[in-house]
Each structure stands twice: as structure tokens, then as C-alpha cells.
Amino acid sequence: MATAAPMAFIMHDLNVHPLGQVMTISLKRNARSIISMILVIEGERVGTLVIKAEGTDRHTQEHAEFIDTVNDPICIAVSNALRFQELALLEHVAKIHHRTDFSAQLKKDGTSREDCGRL
């Protein structure tokens, strides 16, 4: 499961925070106040949740505590989505492999793909 003690991190004003300039560039908007939390499940980082707002001092300690309480469900949802993407990719690779094997067998048998379309 997710980490036992999630900690949401609040940056009240990106203009005065050391990472603010980097965050402002990556957020590409007028966000000056953010709350973020690293998403970890079973010891593996699966992402980062970032909630941004225009203006300064938009997030409170209550917001951070709420984000902490929904850490587990968010981590599970992100982990499931990543696993689904991985399975979809594996299925795609398996189909390509099957087609390659099928094409090789057709060549070995002297059958063309066009012949297969007429069957």
C-alpha cells in the first residue's frame, strides 16, 4: 500500500521559493501557490500530485491534511492506470510477435498474405 505517513507540501508563493522558478516554468500558467505530494505505493514512486492556484497563500494546512487522507486511493488509482498501460503495451507487442510468426509461417508454406484474404 501507500506510504504510512504521506506529507503534502505547500509552497505559498513560487516567486519566493527556491524551486519556484523551475515550478513556474513547468506549470506554464499563472500558478503561484501549489500543494504537492509524492505518490508512493509499496516503496515505489508512482508520480506526484500537484494542485496549483493563481495568487499566493491559496492553500491551508487543512488542504494538506485532506490531500494526505486521499493519498492511498490516489496512489492505487495511479498504480492501476500504470499497470493497465503496461498490459496494453504487452498485448500490442504480443500481437506484433504473433503477426511476425504468422508471416514467417506463411512464407515457409509458400502462401501469400493476399491468399489468406481470399479464404
Order of alpha helices (4+ residues) and beta strands (2+ residues): beta-alpha-beta-beta-alpha-alpha-alpha
